């Protein structure tokens, strides 16, 4: 059986600890080198309530009505309903931090990208998710039910190993789709590396 590894090196106050965790699996489910389009800077930000806001985007943004993630310093909301009228946006719902106050600056809106997947989270033995920029991944099952949303810090991989004793973060019904977004105005690259064992 193939083996996946997670190497950890910690150096604090002159003391260094190193550990390599190995997990066996019978098949990989990798989604590699996925380009994530840059998010768009919001202007004229107006908050109505915790999950309702409006803003403008620059001409040529290319967004259409659909789902978006919204980022700002200190918070984000994912799975937000975005209605687009030329350059004007209305944002409603979603899950996460309350929207920032009216006239907030540094707000980034990013239309989510769909990634079709075939992940059985109950069988995950080792998992690494990395984005080169701040971002988010949101996993759903075939019925559209939420499995897990994970906020990503740029170049700081999210990891899980079965031997940690923790429950897989992707447990539940098999995952058929992932929605990803970029919380910056610079294009990014996303990797989702999964090792599964159907008979763990």
C-alpha beads as a LAMMPS data file, in Angstrom:
LAMMPS data file: protein, C-alpha beads

200 atoms
199 bonds

1 atom types
1 bond types

-500.0 500.0 xlo xhi
-500.0 500.0 ylo yhi
-500.0 500.0 zlo zhi

Masses

1 110.0

Atoms # bond

1 1 1 0.000 0.000 0.000
2 1 1 1.237 3.538 -0.693
3 1 1 2.332 5.737 2.188
4 1 1 1.755 9.451 2.700
5 1 1 3.900 11.509 5.055
6 1 1 3.571 14.711 7.028
7 1 1 6.844 16.217 8.268
8 1 1 6.795 18.627 11.208
9 1 1 9.734 20.753 12.347
10 1 1 9.286 23.043 15.350
11 1 1 12.023 25.378 16.602
12 1 1 11.211 27.493 19.656
13 1 1 13.641 29.190 22.021
14 1 1 16.588 27.270 20.668
15 1 1 14.894 23.874 20.990
16 1 1 14.071 22.001 17.785
17 1 1 11.676 19.082 17.515
18 1 1 11.205 17.008 14.374
19 1 1 8.632 14.347 13.609
20 1 1 7.470 12.579 10.473
21 1 1 3.985 11.060 10.520
22 1 1 3.320 8.257 8.039
23 1 1 -0.105 6.993 6.988
24 1 1 -0.895 4.139 4.605
25 1 1 -3.792 4.343 2.163
26 1 1 -5.012 2.401 -0.830
27 1 1 -5.738 5.258 -3.251
28 1 1 -5.046 8.988 -3.570
29 1 1 -7.685 11.599 -4.394
30 1 1 -5.592 14.590 -5.340
31 1 1 -6.797 17.863 -6.844
32 1 1 -3.593 19.619 -7.804
33 1 1 -2.400 23.026 -9.037
34 1 1 -5.886 24.535 -9.251
35 1 1 -5.656 28.216 -10.261
36 1 1 -7.771 30.497 -8.077
37 1 1 -8.731 33.793 -9.697
38 1 1 -7.998 36.942 -7.729
39 1 1 -10.774 38.455 -5.647
40 1 1 -12.185 41.929 -6.327
41 1 1 -11.868 45.006 -4.116
42 1 1 -15.233 46.316 -2.906
43 1 1 -15.935 50.056 -2.733
44 1 1 -18.858 52.070 -1.328
45 1 1 -19.402 49.346 1.273
46 1 1 -22.755 49.591 3.112
47 1 1 -23.770 47.165 5.855
48 1 1 -27.494 46.689 6.479
49 1 1 -27.233 43.983 9.133
50 1 1 -24.989 41.109 10.177
51 1 1 -25.467 39.178 6.914
52 1 1 -26.707 41.837 4.470
53 1 1 -24.547 44.376 2.650
54 1 1 -24.028 46.186 -0.637
55 1 1 -20.994 47.450 -2.519
56 1 1 -19.586 48.300 -5.918
57 1 1 -16.904 46.606 -8.001
58 1 1 -14.670 48.068 -10.678
59 1 1 -15.922 47.980 -14.268
60 1 1 -14.846 44.778 -15.997
61 1 1 -15.006 42.595 -12.879
62 1 1 -16.731 39.814 -14.818
63 1 1 -18.904 38.586 -11.943
64 1 1 -22.451 37.320 -12.368
65 1 1 -25.152 36.546 -9.835
66 1 1 -24.297 33.474 -7.756
67 1 1 -22.316 32.471 -4.690
68 1 1 -19.394 34.467 -3.306
69 1 1 -17.077 34.586 -0.326
70 1 1 -16.382 37.940 1.312
71 1 1 -13.119 38.700 3.137
72 1 1 -11.829 41.564 5.258
73 1 1 -9.218 42.061 7.950
74 1 1 -10.407 40.087 10.947
75 1 1 -13.201 38.122 9.314
76 1 1 -14.968 36.476 6.376
77 1 1 -18.345 35.078 5.311
78 1 1 -18.651 32.144 2.930
79 1 1 -21.507 30.820 0.791
80 1 1 -22.979 34.325 0.440
81 1 1 -25.732 34.971 -2.118
82 1 1 -24.419 37.642 -4.504
83 1 1 -26.743 39.557 -6.833
84 1 1 -24.970 41.549 -9.544
85 1 1 -26.413 44.568 -11.362
86 1 1 -23.656 45.931 -13.636
87 1 1 -21.077 47.070 -11.054
88 1 1 -23.392 47.088 -8.029
89 1 1 -23.591 44.053 -5.709
90 1 1 -26.017 43.044 -3.015
91 1 1 -24.814 40.381 -0.591
92 1 1 -27.092 38.282 1.577
93 1 1 -26.764 35.357 3.963
94 1 1 -23.834 33.035 4.198
95 1 1 -22.014 31.824 7.292
96 1 1 -19.172 33.335 9.276
97 1 1 -18.268 36.653 10.886
98 1 1 -20.771 39.516 10.864
99 1 1 -20.158 41.843 7.924
100 1 1 -17.933 44.844 8.739
101 1 1 -19.449 48.249 9.383
102 1 1 -20.531 50.687 6.654
103 1 1 -17.638 52.440 4.871
104 1 1 -15.211 49.634 5.776
105 1 1 -12.206 49.440 3.463
106 1 1 -10.148 46.442 2.405
107 1 1 -13.208 44.258 1.724
108 1 1 -12.591 41.588 -0.941
109 1 1 -15.395 39.793 -2.790
110 1 1 -14.589 36.573 -4.627
111 1 1 -17.001 34.531 -6.717
112 1 1 -16.528 30.893 -5.731
113 1 1 -15.028 28.325 -8.087
114 1 1 -16.541 24.841 -8.297
115 1 1 -14.230 21.834 -8.085
116 1 1 -15.820 18.459 -8.725
117 1 1 -14.522 15.856 -6.294
118 1 1 -14.969 12.244 -5.210
119 1 1 -13.842 12.174 -1.578
120 1 1 -15.103 9.750 1.060
121 1 1 -14.174 11.657 4.193
122 1 1 -14.777 8.684 6.480
123 1 1 -11.897 6.903 4.729
124 1 1 -9.381 9.755 4.803
125 1 1 -6.053 8.706 6.313
126 1 1 -4.025 11.789 5.436
127 1 1 -5.074 15.219 4.148
128 1 1 -3.228 18.387 3.164
129 1 1 -4.893 21.514 1.774
130 1 1 -2.809 24.504 0.754
131 1 1 -3.448 27.809 -0.984
132 1 1 -0.679 30.191 -1.933
133 1 1 -2.908 33.074 -0.754
134 1 1 -5.583 33.525 1.904
135 1 1 -8.638 31.568 0.862
136 1 1 -11.426 29.147 1.685
137 1 1 -12.641 25.694 0.680
138 1 1 -16.200 24.555 1.316
139 1 1 -17.100 20.880 0.849
140 1 1 -20.604 19.599 0.040
141 1 1 -22.144 16.162 -0.464
142 1 1 -24.231 15.052 -3.446
143 1 1 -27.445 16.450 -1.903
144 1 1 -25.891 19.874 -1.363
145 1 1 -25.457 19.302 2.361
146 1 1 -22.596 21.074 4.082
147 1 1 -19.697 18.824 5.128
148 1 1 -16.948 21.278 6.100
149 1 1 -15.709 24.806 5.448
150 1 1 -12.019 25.477 6.010
151 1 1 -10.456 28.934 5.959
152 1 1 -6.907 28.881 4.635
153 1 1 -3.942 31.072 5.496
154 1 1 -1.624 31.606 2.534
155 1 1 1.192 29.024 2.405
156 1 1 0.187 27.591 5.774
157 1 1 -1.168 24.121 4.936
158 1 1 -4.208 22.670 6.683
159 1 1 -3.405 19.078 7.646
160 1 1 -5.023 15.983 9.148
161 1 1 -3.699 12.499 9.858
162 1 1 -5.727 9.500 10.991
163 1 1 -3.172 8.579 13.658
164 1 1 -3.805 11.900 15.436
165 1 1 -6.857 10.242 16.967
166 1 1 -9.084 13.097 15.830
167 1 1 -12.176 12.592 13.697
168 1 1 -11.672 13.301 10.007
169 1 1 -12.758 16.889 9.255
170 1 1 -14.495 15.587 6.130
171 1 1 -16.565 12.875 7.809
172 1 1 -20.145 12.366 6.640
173 1 1 -21.640 11.661 3.237
174 1 1 -19.197 11.366 0.317
175 1 1 -18.086 14.758 -0.982
176 1 1 -18.921 15.431 -4.629
177 1 1 -18.086 19.115 -4.878
178 1 1 -15.841 21.738 -3.322
179 1 1 -16.241 25.502 -3.634
180 1 1 -13.007 27.481 -3.366
181 1 1 -12.212 31.187 -3.275
182 1 1 -9.323 33.613 -3.017
183 1 1 -9.313 36.235 -0.263
184 1 1 -6.762 38.498 -1.966
185 1 1 -6.470 40.523 -5.165
186 1 1 -3.601 38.338 -6.409
187 1 1 -4.161 35.044 -8.237
188 1 1 -3.446 31.917 -6.181
189 1 1 -2.933 28.166 -6.565
190 1 1 -4.817 25.555 -4.534
191 1 1 -3.861 21.941 -3.790
192 1 1 -6.064 19.362 -2.069
193 1 1 -4.128 16.151 -1.370
194 1 1 -6.081 13.218 0.029
195 1 1 -5.032 9.659 0.836
196 1 1 -8.000 7.312 1.414
197 1 1 -8.209 3.726 2.606
198 1 1 -11.486 2.012 1.788
199 1 1 -10.716 -0.681 4.398
200 1 1 -8.975 1.245 7.216

Bonds

1 1 1 2
2 1 2 3
3 1 3 4
4 1 4 5
5 1 5 6
6 1 6 7
7 1 7 8
8 1 8 9
9 1 9 10
10 1 10 11
11 1 11 12
12 1 12 13
13 1 13 14
14 1 14 15
15 1 15 16
16 1 16 17
17 1 17 18
18 1 18 19
19 1 19 20
20 1 20 21
21 1 21 22
22 1 22 23
23 1 23 24
24 1 24 25
25 1 25 26
26 1 26 27
27 1 27 28
28 1 28 29
29 1 29 30
30 1 30 31
31 1 31 32
32 1 32 33
33 1 33 34
34 1 34 35
35 1 35 36
36 1 36 37
37 1 37 38
38 1 38 39
39 1 39 40
40 1 40 41
41 1 41 42
42 1 42 43
43 1 43 44
44 1 44 45
45 1 45 46
46 1 46 47
47 1 47 48
48 1 48 49
49 1 49 50
50 1 50 51
51 1 51 52
52 1 52 53
53 1 53 54
54 1 54 55
55 1 55 56
56 1 56 57
57 1 57 58
58 1 58 59
59 1 59 60
60 1 60 61
61 1 61 62
62 1 62 63
63 1 63 64
64 1 64 65
65 1 65 66
66 1 66 67
67 1 67 68
68 1 68 69
69 1 69 70
70 1 70 71
71 1 71 72
72 1 72 73
73 1 73 74
74 1 74 75
75 1 75 76
76 1 76 77
77 1 77 78
78 1 78 79
79 1 79 80
80 1 80 81
81 1 81 82
82 1 82 83
83 1 83 84
84 1 84 85
85 1 85 86
86 1 86 87
87 1 87 88
88 1 88 89
89 1 89 90
90 1 90 91
91 1 91 92
92 1 92 93
93 1 93 94
94 1 94 95
95 1 95 96
96 1 96 97
97 1 97 98
98 1 98 99
99 1 99 100
100 1 100 101
101 1 101 102
102 1 102 103
103 1 103 104
104 1 104 105
105 1 105 106
106 1 106 107
107 1 107 108
108 1 108 109
109 1 109 110
110 1 110 111
111 1 111 112
112 1 112 113
113 1 113 114
114 1 114 115
115 1 115 116
116 1 116 117
117 1 117 118
118 1 118 119
119 1 119 120
120 1 120 121
121 1 121 122
122 1 122 123
123 1 123 124
124 1 124 125
125 1 125 126
126 1 126 127
127 1 127 128
128 1 128 129
129 1 129 130
130 1 130 131
131 1 131 132
132 1 132 133
133 1 133 134
134 1 134 135
135 1 135 136
136 1 136 137
137 1 137 138
138 1 138 139
139 1 139 140
140 1 140 141
141 1 141 142
142 1 142 143
143 1 143 144
144 1 144 145
145 1 145 146
146 1 146 147
147 1 147 148
148 1 148 149
149 1 149 150
150 1 150 151
151 1 151 152
152 1 152 153
153 1 153 154
154 1 154 155
155 1 155 156
156 1 156 157
157 1 157 158
158 1 158 159
159 1 159 160
160 1 160 161
161 1 161 162
162 1 162 163
163 1 163 164
164 1 164 165
165 1 165 166
166 1 166 167
167 1 167 168
168 1 168 169
169 1 169 170
170 1 170 171
171 1 171 172
172 1 172 173
173 1 173 174
174 1 174 175
175 1 175 176
176 1 176 177
177 1 177 178
178 1 178 179
179 1 179 180
180 1 180 181
181 1 181 182
182 1 182 183
183 1 183 184
184 1 184 185
185 1 185 186
186 1 186 187
187 1 187 188
188 1 188 189
189 1 189 190
190 1 190 191
191 1 191 192
192 1 192 193
193 1 193 194
194 1 194 195
195 1 195 196
196 1 196 197
197 1 197 198
198 1 198 199
199 1 199 200
